[in-house]
Amino acid sequence: MTDPLPRTLRSDALDNRERILDAARALFSARGLDVPMREIARHAGVGPATLYRRFPTKQALVADAFADQLHACRAIVDEGCADPDPWRGLCLVIERICELHARDRGFTEAFLSAFPGVTDVAEGREYTLGAVAELARRAKEAGHLRPDFVLDDLILVLMANKGVRATAAATQVMASRRFAGLVIQAFAACPHHAPLPPAPRLATAAPHS
C-alpha cells in the first residue's frame, strides 16, 4: 500500500508556497520591493526557513510572484502587434496594460524597478518596450500617432497610472480605463475626442458636475 505521507507533505508545501506568494504580492503592492523577507514570512504565517526553502533569494520570489502578470503583459503586446491597424493595436496595448497594472500595483513596482537580478521581469520589460516601440513606429508612419511620441512616454503613463487610487478594486480599474482613454486622445496625431470610458466616483475627487 502506498504511504500517503509524501502526498500530504507536497500539499502542505504547495499551500505554503501560495501563502508566501500571496503575502509577497500584497506587501510588494503596498510598500514596494524592499520589504524584508522575514516580514513576508511572518505575513504568510510561515517561518523564515520555510520561505527560504521555497524561494532562496528575493529575486526568485519577485519573479514567481509576478510570473502570471508577465505572461499576460506579453500576450497583450502580441495581440496589439498582430493587429493590421497599428494605431488600433497601440490603443489596445495602452488600455489593457494600464488595466493590468491597475489590478496589481506590486507588478507595476516590479516592472518599473531596476531591482537587481530579476531576469524574468527585466526580459519581460525589454520585450514589452521593444514591441511598443515598433508598434509606435508603424502608427506614426500611418499618420495616427503624434510624431513627437517617444518610448519614455509609455513609462510616464505607467508611472502616472500607478498613482490612480480608489478604495475598491473595481473603481480603481474603472479609473485606469478612463485615464487610458485620456492618454490615447493625447497621443493621437489628430484628436477626434471620442467618448471616454465612464468616470468613476473617487473618494478624494470633487463632486461630478
Phi and psi restraints in degrees (value plus and minus 20) as a CYANA .aco file:
   2 THR   PHI     -94.0   -54.0
   2 THR   PSI     113.7   153.7
   3 ASP   PHI     -93.3   -53.3
   3 ASP   PSI     101.8   141.8
   4 PRO   PHI     -96.2   -56.2
   4 PRO   PSI     -26.8    13.2
   5 LEU   PHI     -79.8   -39.8
   5 LEU   PSI     -65.5   -25.5
   6 PRO   PHI     -78.9   -38.9
   6 PRO   PSI     -58.4   -18.4
   7 ARG   PHI     -83.3   -43.3
   7 ARG   PSI     -59.7   -19.7
   8 THR   PHI     -82.8   -42.8
   8 THR   PSI     -61.4   -21.4
   9 LEU   PHI     -85.6   -45.6
   9 LEU   PSI     -60.5   -20.5
  10 ARG   PHI     -83.4   -43.4
  10 ARG   PSI     -59.3   -19.3
  11 SER   PHI     -84.2   -44.2
  11 SER   PSI     -63.8   -23.8
  12 ASP   PHI     -81.5   -41.5
  12 ASP   PSI     -62.2   -22.2
  13 ALA   PHI     -83.7   -43.7
  13 ALA   PSI     -60.1   -20.1
  14 LEU   PHI     -84.6   -44.6
  14 LEU   PSI     -62.7   -22.7
  15 ASP   PHI     -80.3   -40.3
  15 ASP   PSI     -64.6   -24.6
  16 ASN   PHI     -80.5   -40.5
  16 ASN   PSI     -63.8   -23.8
  17 ARG   PHI     -80.6   -40.6
  17 ARG   PSI     -64.8   -24.8
  18 GLU   PHI     -87.4   -47.4
  18 GLU   PSI     -57.1   -17.1
  19 ARG   PHI     -85.4   -45.4
  19 ARG   PSI     -60.0   -20.0
  20 ILE   PHI     -83.9   -43.9
  20 ILE   PSI     -65.1   -25.1
  21 LEU   PHI     -85.1   -45.1
  21 LEU   PSI     -61.1   -21.1
  22 ASP   PHI     -82.7   -42.7
  22 ASP   PSI     -63.5   -23.5
  23 ALA   PHI     -84.9   -44.9
  23 ALA   PSI     -61.5   -21.5
  24 ALA   PHI     -83.1   -43.1
  24 ALA   PSI     -65.2   -25.2
  25 ARG   PHI     -80.4   -40.4
  25 ARG   PSI     -64.1   -24.1
  26 ALA   PHI     -83.7   -43.7
  26 ALA   PSI     -65.1   -25.1
  27 LEU   PHI     -93.0   -53.0
  27 LEU   PSI     -59.1   -19.1
  28 PHE   PHI     -81.6   -41.6
  28 PHE   PSI     -59.9   -19.9
  29 SER   PHI     -85.3   -45.3
  29 SER   PSI     -61.1   -21.1
  30 ALA   PHI     -99.9   -59.9
  30 ALA   PSI     -55.0   -15.0
  31 ARG   PHI    -149.2  -109.2
  31 ARG   PSI     -21.8    18.2
  32 GLY   PHI      72.9   112.9
  32 GLY   PSI    -197.6  -157.6
  33 LEU   PHI    -104.2   -64.2
  33 LEU   PSI     -22.8    17.2
  34 ASP   PHI    -107.8   -67.8
  34 ASP   PSI     -12.7    27.3
  35 VAL   PHI     -81.5   -41.5
  35 VAL   PSI     111.1   151.1
  36 PRO   PHI     -83.2   -43.2
  36 PRO   PSI     127.0   167.0
  37 MET   PHI     -81.2   -41.2
  37 MET   PSI     -56.8   -16.8
  38 ARG   PHI     -83.2   -43.2
  38 ARG   PSI     -55.2   -15.2
  39 GLU   PHI     -90.2   -50.2
  39 GLU   PSI     -57.0   -17.0
  40 ILE   PHI     -82.6   -42.6
  40 ILE   PSI     -62.4   -22.4
  41 ALA   PHI     -81.5   -41.5
  41 ALA   PSI     -64.0   -24.0
  42 ARG   PHI     -83.4   -43.4
  42 ARG   PSI     -63.0   -23.0
  43 HIS   PHI     -83.4   -43.4
  43 HIS   PSI     -52.5   -12.5
  44 ALA   PHI    -102.5   -62.5
  44 ALA   PSI     -32.9     7.1
  45 GLY   PHI      58.0    98.0
  45 GLY   PSI       8.7    48.7
  46 VAL   PHI    -147.0  -107.0
  46 VAL   PSI     144.7   184.7
  47 GLY   PHI    -100.6   -60.6
  47 GLY   PSI     136.9   176.9
  48 PRO   PHI     -75.2   -35.2
  48 PRO   PSI     -56.1   -16.1
  49 ALA   PHI     -83.2   -43.2
  49 ALA   PSI     -59.0   -19.0
  50 THR   PHI     -84.8   -44.8
  50 THR   PSI     -63.1   -23.1
  51 LEU   PHI     -80.8   -40.8
  51 LEU   PSI     -68.2   -28.2
  52 TYR   PHI     -89.7   -49.7
  52 TYR   PSI     -44.5    -4.5
  53 ARG   PHI     -88.9   -48.9
  53 ARG   PSI     -57.1   -17.1
  54 ARG   PHI    -101.7   -61.7
  54 ARG   PSI     -58.8   -18.8
  55 PHE   PHI    -154.8  -114.8
  55 PHE   PSI      73.6   113.6
  56 PRO   PHI     -82.5   -42.5
  56 PRO   PSI     -43.9    -3.9
  57 THR   PHI    -155.7  -115.7
  57 THR   PSI     139.6   179.6
  58 LYS   PHI     -82.3   -42.3
  58 LYS   PSI     -55.8   -15.8
  59 GLN   PHI     -80.8   -40.8
  59 GLN   PSI     -61.8   -21.8
  60 ALA   PHI     -85.7   -45.7
  60 ALA   PSI     -57.7   -17.7
  61 LEU   PHI     -87.3   -47.3
  61 LEU   PSI     -65.1   -25.1
  62 VAL   PHI     -81.4   -41.4
  62 VAL   PSI     -65.1   -25.1
  63 ALA   PHI     -81.0   -41.0
  63 ALA   PSI     -64.8   -24.8
  64 ASP   PHI     -92.0   -52.0
  64 ASP   PSI     -54.5   -14.5
  65 ALA   PHI     -82.7   -42.7
  65 ALA   PSI     -51.0   -11.0
  66 PHE   PHI    -138.1   -98.1
  66 PHE   PSI       1.7    41.7
  67 ALA   PHI     -82.1   -42.1
  67 ALA   PSI     -63.6   -23.6
  68 ASP   PHI     -84.6   -44.6
  68 ASP   PSI     -60.7   -20.7
  69 GLN   PHI     -86.7   -46.7
  69 GLN   PSI     -58.0   -18.0
  70 LEU   PHI     -84.1   -44.1
  70 LEU   PSI     -60.9   -20.9
  71 HIS   PHI     -82.9   -42.9
  71 HIS   PSI     -63.9   -23.9
  72 ALA   PHI     -84.2   -44.2
  72 ALA   PSI     -59.9   -19.9
  73 CYS   PHI     -81.8   -41.8
  73 CYS   PSI     -63.9   -23.9
  74 ARG   PHI     -85.0   -45.0
  74 ARG   PSI     -60.2   -20.2
  75 ALA   PHI     -82.9   -42.9
  75 ALA   PSI     -59.5   -19.5
  76 ILE   PHI     -82.3   -42.3
  76 ILE   PSI     -67.5   -27.5
  77 VAL   PHI     -83.5   -43.5
  77 VAL   PSI     -62.2   -22.2
  78 ASP   PHI     -82.6   -42.6
  78 ASP   PSI     -60.6   -20.6
  79 GLU   PHI     -84.1   -44.1
  79 GLU   PSI     -63.6   -23.6
  80 GLY   PHI     -83.2   -43.2
  80 GLY   PSI     -62.1   -22.1
  81 CYS   PHI     -88.5   -48.5
  81 CYS   PSI     -47.4    -7.4
  82 ALA   PHI     -97.1   -57.1
  82 ALA   PSI     -35.7     4.3
  83 ASP   PHI     -89.5   -49.5
  83 ASP   PSI     109.1   149.1
  84 PRO   PHI     -86.1   -46.1
  84 PRO   PSI     -38.6     1.4
  85 ASP   PHI    -117.3   -77.3
  85 ASP   PSI      85.8   125.8
  86 PRO   PHI     -85.2   -45.2
  86 PRO   PSI     -52.2   -12.2
  87 TRP   PHI     -87.5   -47.5
  87 TRP   PSI     -65.5   -25.5
  88 ARG   PHI     -81.4   -41.4
  88 ARG   PSI     -59.8   -19.8
  89 GLY   PHI     -83.9   -43.9
  89 GLY   PSI     -60.9   -20.9
  90 LEU   PHI     -86.3   -46.3
  90 LEU   PSI     -60.2   -20.2
  91 CYS   PHI     -81.6   -41.6
  91 CYS   PSI     -62.1   -22.1
  92 LEU   PHI     -80.4   -40.4
  92 LEU   PSI     -64.4   -24.4
  93 VAL   PHI     -81.9   -41.9
  93 VAL   PSI     -66.2   -26.2
  94 ILE   PHI     -81.7   -41.7
  94 ILE   PSI     -67.4   -27.4
  95 GLU   PHI     -80.5   -40.5
  95 GLU   PSI     -70.3   -30.3
  96 ARG   PHI     -97.1   -57.1
  96 ARG   PSI     -54.0   -14.0
  97 ILE   PHI     -89.9   -49.9
  97 ILE   PSI     -58.7   -18.7
  98 CYS   PHI     -80.0   -40.0
  98 CYS   PSI     -63.2   -23.2
  99 GLU   PHI     -85.8   -45.8
  99 GLU   PSI     -62.5   -22.5
 100 LEU   PHI     -78.0   -38.0
 100 LEU   PSI     -64.6   -24.6
 101 HIS   PHI     -91.7   -51.7
 101 HIS   PSI     -52.4   -12.4
 102 ALA   PHI     -86.6   -46.6
 102 ALA   PSI     -50.1   -10.1
 103 ARG   PHI     -96.3   -56.3
 103 ARG   PSI     -40.6    -0.6
 104 ASP   PHI    -169.3  -129.3
 104 ASP   PSI      74.8   114.8
 105 ARG   PHI     -90.4   -50.4
 105 ARG   PSI     -43.2    -3.2
 106 GLY   PHI     -83.2   -43.2
 106 GLY   PSI     -56.4   -16.4
 107 PHE   PHI     -85.9   -45.9
 107 PHE   PSI     -59.9   -19.9
 108 THR   PHI     -79.5   -39.5
 108 THR   PSI     -63.9   -23.9
 109 GLU   PHI     -78.6   -38.6
 109 GLU   PSI     -65.0   -25.0
 110 ALA   PHI     -87.8   -47.8
 110 ALA   PSI     -61.9   -21.9
 111 PHE   PHI     -85.1   -45.1
 111 PHE   PSI     -60.3   -20.3
 112 LEU   PHI    -106.3   -66.3
 112 LEU   PSI     -33.0     7.0
 113 SER   PHI    -102.0   -62.0
 113 SER   PSI     133.2   173.2
 114 ALA   PHI    -118.3   -78.3
 114 ALA   PSI      12.7    52.7
 115 PHE   PHI     -75.2   -35.2
 115 PHE   PSI     104.0   144.0
 116 PRO   PHI     -90.9   -50.9
 116 PRO   PSI     122.0   162.0
 117 GLY   PHI      64.2   104.2
 117 GLY   PSI     -21.1    18.9
 118 VAL   PHI    -111.8   -71.8
 118 VAL   PSI      62.8   102.8
 119 THR   PHI     -82.2   -42.2
 119 THR   PSI     -62.2   -22.2
 120 ASP   PHI     -81.1   -41.1
 120 ASP   PSI     -64.4   -24.4
 121 VAL   PHI     -86.5   -46.5
 121 VAL   PSI     -63.4   -23.4
 122 ALA   PHI     -82.4   -42.4
 122 ALA   PSI     -63.4   -23.4
 123 GLU   PHI     -86.0   -46.0
 123 GLU   PSI     -60.0   -20.0
 124 GLY   PHI     -83.0   -43.0
 124 GLY   PSI     -60.8   -20.8
 125 ARG   PHI     -83.2   -43.2
 125 ARG   PSI     -66.2   -26.2
 126 GLU   PHI     -85.0   -45.0
 126 GLU   PSI     -58.8   -18.8
 127 TYR   PHI     -83.1   -43.1
 127 TYR   PSI     -66.4   -26.4
 128 THR   PHI     -81.2   -41.2
 128 THR   PSI     -68.9   -28.9
 129 LEU   PHI     -86.3   -46.3
 129 LEU   PSI     -58.2   -18.2
 130 GLY   PHI     -85.0   -45.0
 130 GLY   PSI     -62.1   -22.1
 131 ALA   PHI     -87.1   -47.1
 131 ALA   PSI     -60.9   -20.9
 132 VAL   PHI     -86.3   -46.3
 132 VAL   PSI     -57.1   -17.1
 133 ALA   PHI     -81.1   -41.1
 133 ALA   PSI     -62.3   -22.3
 134 GLU   PHI     -88.6   -48.6
 134 GLU   PSI     -60.6   -20.6
 135 LEU   PHI     -83.0   -43.0
 135 LEU   PSI     -61.2   -21.2
 136 ALA   PHI     -84.3   -44.3
 136 ALA   PSI     -60.3   -20.3
 137 ARG   PHI     -79.1   -39.1
 137 ARG   PSI     -64.7   -24.7
 138 ARG   PHI     -86.1   -46.1
 138 ARG   PSI     -59.7   -19.7
 139 ALA   PHI     -86.7   -46.7
 139 ALA   PSI     -55.1   -15.1
 140 LYS   PHI     -85.6   -45.6
 140 LYS   PSI     -64.6   -24.6
 141 GLU   PHI     -81.6   -41.6
 141 GLU   PSI     -52.1   -12.1
 142 ALA   PHI     -99.2   -59.2
 142 ALA   PSI     -28.1    11.9
 143 GLY   PHI      64.7   104.7
 143 GLY   PSI      -5.5    34.5
 144 HIS   PHI    -121.7   -81.7
 144 HIS   PSI     -48.0    -8.0
 145 LEU   PHI    -120.5   -80.5
 145 LEU   PSI     114.9   154.9
 146 ARG   PHI     -76.6   -36.6
 146 ARG   PSI     119.1   159.1
 147 PRO   PHI     -87.7   -47.7
 147 PRO   PSI     -39.3     0.7
 148 ASP   PHI    -112.2   -72.2
 148 ASP   PSI     -11.9    28.1
 149 PHE   PHI     -83.7   -43.7
 149 PHE   PSI     116.1   156.1
 150 VAL   PHI    -148.5  -108.5
 150 VAL   PSI     140.0   180.0
 151 LEU   PHI     -81.5   -41.5
 151 LEU   PSI     -50.7   -10.7
 152 ASP   PHI     -81.4   -41.4
 152 ASP   PSI     -41.1    -1.1
 153 ASP   PHI     -83.6   -43.6
 153 ASP   PSI     -54.3   -14.3
 154 LEU   PHI     -86.8   -46.8
 154 LEU   PSI     -61.2   -21.2
 155 ILE   PHI     -81.6   -41.6
 155 ILE   PSI     -61.9   -21.9
 156 LEU   PHI     -80.6   -40.6
 156 LEU   PSI     -60.8   -20.8
 157 VAL   PHI     -81.6   -41.6
 157 VAL   PSI     -65.9   -25.9
 158 LEU   PHI     -85.5   -45.5
 158 LEU   PSI     -58.6   -18.6
 159 MET   PHI     -84.0   -44.0
 159 MET   PSI     -61.6   -21.6
 160 ALA   PHI     -89.5   -49.5
 160 ALA   PSI     -60.5   -20.5
 161 ASN   PHI     -81.8   -41.8
 161 ASN   PSI     -52.1   -12.1
 162 LYS   PHI     -82.2   -42.2
 162 LYS   PSI     -46.9    -6.9
 163 GLY   PHI    -102.5   -62.5
 163 GLY   PSI     -25.4    14.6
 164 VAL   PHI     -91.6   -51.6
 164 VAL   PSI     100.5   140.5
 165 ARG   PHI    -146.5  -106.5
 165 ARG   PSI     120.7   160.7
 166 ALA   PHI    -172.1  -132.1
 166 ALA   PSI     135.4   175.4
 167 THR   PHI     -92.3   -52.3
 167 THR   PSI     -49.0    -9.0
 168 ALA   PHI    -131.1   -91.1
 168 ALA   PSI     122.9   162.9
 169 ALA   PHI     -81.2   -41.2
 169 ALA   PSI     -60.5   -20.5
 170 ALA   PHI     -83.5   -43.5
 170 ALA   PSI     -58.5   -18.5
 171 THR   PHI     -88.5   -48.5
 171 THR   PSI     -56.6   -16.6
 172 GLN   PHI     -84.0   -44.0
 172 GLN   PSI     -62.7   -22.7
 173 VAL   PHI     -85.4   -45.4
 173 VAL   PSI     -61.5   -21.5
 174 MET   PHI     -80.3   -40.3
 174 MET   PSI     -63.2   -23.2
 175 ALA   PHI     -84.0   -44.0
 175 ALA   PSI     -59.4   -19.4
 176 SER   PHI     -85.4   -45.4
 176 SER   PSI     -58.1   -18.1
 177 ARG   PHI     -83.5   -43.5
 177 ARG   PSI     -61.9   -21.9
 178 ARG   PHI     -87.2   -47.2
 178 ARG   PSI     -60.6   -20.6
 179 PHE   PHI     -78.8   -38.8
 179 PHE   PSI     -64.2   -24.2
 180 ALA   PHI     -81.3   -41.3
 180 ALA   PSI     -58.3   -18.3
 181 GLY   PHI     -82.2   -42.2
 181 GLY   PSI     -60.7   -20.7
 182 LEU   PHI     -85.7   -45.7
 182 LEU   PSI     -60.4   -20.4
 183 VAL   PHI     -82.9   -42.9
 183 VAL   PSI     -65.3   -25.3
 184 ILE   PHI     -80.5   -40.5
 184 ILE   PSI     -62.0   -22.0
 185 GLN   PHI     -84.3   -44.3
 185 GLN   PSI     -55.9   -15.9
 186 ALA   PHI     -89.0   -49.0
 186 ALA   PSI     -51.0   -11.0
 187 PHE   PHI    -102.7   -62.7
 187 PHE   PSI     -37.6     2.4
 188 ALA   PHI     -86.9   -46.9
 188 ALA   PSI     118.2   158.2
 189 ALA   PHI     -84.3   -44.3
 189 ALA   PSI     -57.1   -17.1
 190 CYS   PHI    -149.7  -109.7
 190 CYS   PSI      62.8   102.8
 191 PRO   PHI     -75.7   -35.7
 191 PRO   PSI     113.3   153.3
 192 HIS   PHI    -135.7   -95.7
 192 HIS   PSI     -14.7    25.3
 193 HIS   PHI      33.9    73.9
 193 HIS   PSI      34.7    74.7
 194 ALA   PHI     -85.7   -45.7
 194 ALA   PSI     135.5   175.5
 195 PRO   PHI     -76.4   -36.4
 195 PRO   PSI     117.7   157.7
 196 LEU   PHI    -103.2   -63.2
 196 LEU   PSI     139.3   179.3
 197 PRO   PHI     -78.5   -38.5
 197 PRO   PSI     137.8   177.8
 198 PRO   PHI     -75.5   -35.5
 198 PRO   PSI     125.9   165.9
 199 ALA   PHI    -103.1   -63.1
 199 ALA   PSI     109.7   149.7
 200 PRO   PHI     -98.4   -58.4
 200 PRO   PSI     138.3   178.3
 201 ARG   PHI    -115.6   -75.6
 201 ARG   PSI      87.5   127.5
 202 LEU   PHI    -116.4   -76.4
 202 LEU   PSI     123.5   163.5
 203 ALA   PHI     -81.7   -41.7
 203 ALA   PSI     -52.5   -12.5
 204 THR   PHI    -116.5   -76.5
 204 THR   PSI     -18.8    21.2
 205 ALA   PHI    -107.7   -67.7
 205 ALA   PSI     139.4   179.4
 206 ALA   PHI     -91.7   -51.7
 206 ALA   PSI     138.6   178.6
 207 PRO   PHI     -79.1   -39.1
 207 PRO   PSI     125.9   165.9
 208 HIS   PHI     -84.5   -44.5
 208 HIS   PSI     123.3   163.3
